[in-house]
Amino acid sequence: MFGLYAWMYEQESQRTSDRVKSALSVRAKNGKFKGSNPPYGYYVENGHLKVKDNFSPNVVRRIFSSYLSGQGFDSIARELLEEHIPTPSIVAGKKCYFYLAWLFRMKNT
């Protein structure tokens, strides 16, 4: 009896996974943002990513420029914190977030 329930739960889990993947695929095919939080420097309008009209796109450009010129993640994060530039989470209205973690995530995507 337990095996039957386990099989049913496994089947429902697979159907849920398929539905989520299908919905994300449709959003992507329609050119819509499929994440929960937009990337730093962007906002979501009608499902599409738009570049913000504030300081954050310039911060992103600066980070990439600094990285490409050979500056390390620690150094970039330290500079931004010393200049009191808000972190991505602060801009999004969340708890404190360190640039280093954001930069690490950026490198791995």
C-alpha positions in Angstrom: 0.0 0.0 0.0 2.8 2.4 0.9 4.4 1.7 -2.5 1.2 2.9 -4.3 1.1 6.1 -2.3 4.8 6.7 -3.0 4.2 6.2 -6.7 1.2 8.6 -6.7 3.2 11.3 -4.9 6.1 10.8 -7.3 3.8 11.1 -10.3 2.2 14.3 -8.9 5.7 15.8 -8.2 6.7 15.1 -11.8 3.5 16.7 -13.2 4.1 19.8 -11.1 7.7 20.0 -12.3 6.5 19.6 -15.9 3.8 22.4 -15.4 6.4 24.8 -13.9 8.9 24.1 -16.7 6.2 24.6 -19.3 5.1 27.9 -17.8 8.7 29.2 -17.7 9.3 28.1 -21.2 6.2 30.0 -22.5 7.3 33.1 -20.6 10.7 32.9 -22.2 9.3 32.3 -25.7 7.1 35.4 -25.2 10.2 37.4 -24.2 9.0 37.9 -20.7 11.2 37.9 -17.6 10.9 34.6 -15.8 12.6 35.4 -12.5 11.3 36.7 -9.2 13.7 39.6 -8.7 15.0 41.6 -11.6 18.8 41.9 -12.0 20.5 45.0 -10.4 20.0 48.0 -12.7 16.7 46.7 -14.1 13.0 46.6 -13.3 10.1 44.6 -14.6 7.3 46.3 -16.5 4.5 44.2 -18.1 6.7 41.1 -17.7 9.6 42.7 -19.6 13.0 43.9 -18.2 13.6 47.6 -18.5 16.8 49.5 -17.6 16.3 51.6 -14.5 16.6 55.4 -14.8 18.8 55.9 -11.8 22.3 55.3 -10.6 22.3 51.4 -10.7 23.0 50.8 -14.4 26.1 52.9 -14.0 27.1 50.9 -11.0 26.8 47.7 -13.1 28.8 49.2 -15.9 31.5 50.2 -13.4 31.6 46.8 -11.9 32.1 45.1 -15.2 34.7 47.6 -16.3 36.6 47.2 -13.1 36.5 43.5 -13.4 37.6 43.5 -17.0 40.5 45.8 -16.2 41.8 43.2 -13.7 40.4 44.4 -10.4 39.4 41.6 -8.0 36.0 41.1 -6.5 37.1 42.0 -3.0 38.5 45.3 -4.2 35.4 46.2 -6.2 33.1 45.4 -3.3 35.3 47.3 -0.8 35.3 50.4 -3.1 31.5 50.3 -3.5 30.9 49.9 0.2 33.4 52.7 1.0 31.5 55.0 -1.4 28.2 54.1 0.3 26.7 52.8 -2.9 23.6 50.8 -2.1 23.8 47.0 -2.5 21.4 45.2 -4.8 19.3 44.0 -1.8 19.1 47.5 -0.3 17.9 48.8 -3.6 15.3 46.0 -3.8 14.2 46.8 -0.2 15.6 43.7 1.4 18.0 43.1 4.3 21.6 43.9 4.0 23.5 42.2 1.3 27.2 42.3 0.5 28.5 43.2 -2.9 30.9 40.3 -2.7 28.1 37.8 -2.7 26.4 39.5 -5.6 29.7 39.6 -7.6 30.3 36.0 -6.9 26.9 35.1 -8.1 27.4 37.3 -11.2 30.6 35.4 -12.0 28.9 32.0 -11.8 26.0 32.8 -14.2 
